[in-house]
Amino acid sequence: MIKLFEKKLSSTDVDKRLAVPTSSLWAFDLHGAEEVWFSAINGGMILEFCCRNRPTPEGHTRLELFGDWRRFVASKQLRAGDRVVLYKREHEAEAEAPFIIEAQRKLMIRLLGEDIWAWVTIN
């Protein structure tokens, strides 16, 4: 698996759509299209997401994730400050879904000066 990104969620990410780091643009095979739909799995739940390339007024690329995004947020009871991690499978043809999406929540403890995060497993 290839980790595409790990992102701390903002209130906009939780309430509307996920702003995707542009460093992961290569993984979505847009090929000049404005958007592409893809499947991701989380704990046996298959989700359908759309990654949209929305240009900014300055001409920069801005990626957004929607589709089943709000369903995923609700199923995990995510809130601002939680993290989401998106992975791409290396051998897509053998998988139910080419991507894996996970959520993490920061625990109220620190170990050796580092925050401790736990996987969110609520469905």
C-alpha positions, 0 to 999 in steps of 0.5 A: 500500500502507498500512503497518499496523505494523512490530514487533520480535519478542519470544520469545512472538511467535516461539514462539507467536503475534504480538501485533498493535498495536491501532492496526491493528484497523481493517484487519481488518474484525472487525465485532464478531466475535472473529476473522477469517481473511485471506490475505497474500503473501510472496515468492510464498507465500500464507499464511492468518492469523487475527486474533483479538480477545482481550479482557483482564481489564481490558476492553482489546482485544488482537489476536493473529495465528496460523494460518500464523504459525508456518509463516512464522516457520519459513520465515524462520528468525525469532528474537526481535529480528527485525522483521515488517512488515504492509501492506494493499493499497489495491486488494484486489480486484485482488490475490491476497492483500489483505495483504503480510507481510515480515520484516527482520533487523538487520545488525551495522552502523550508518549515521549512528547508525541501525541497518540492517535487511535483508529476510529472503528465506529460504523 
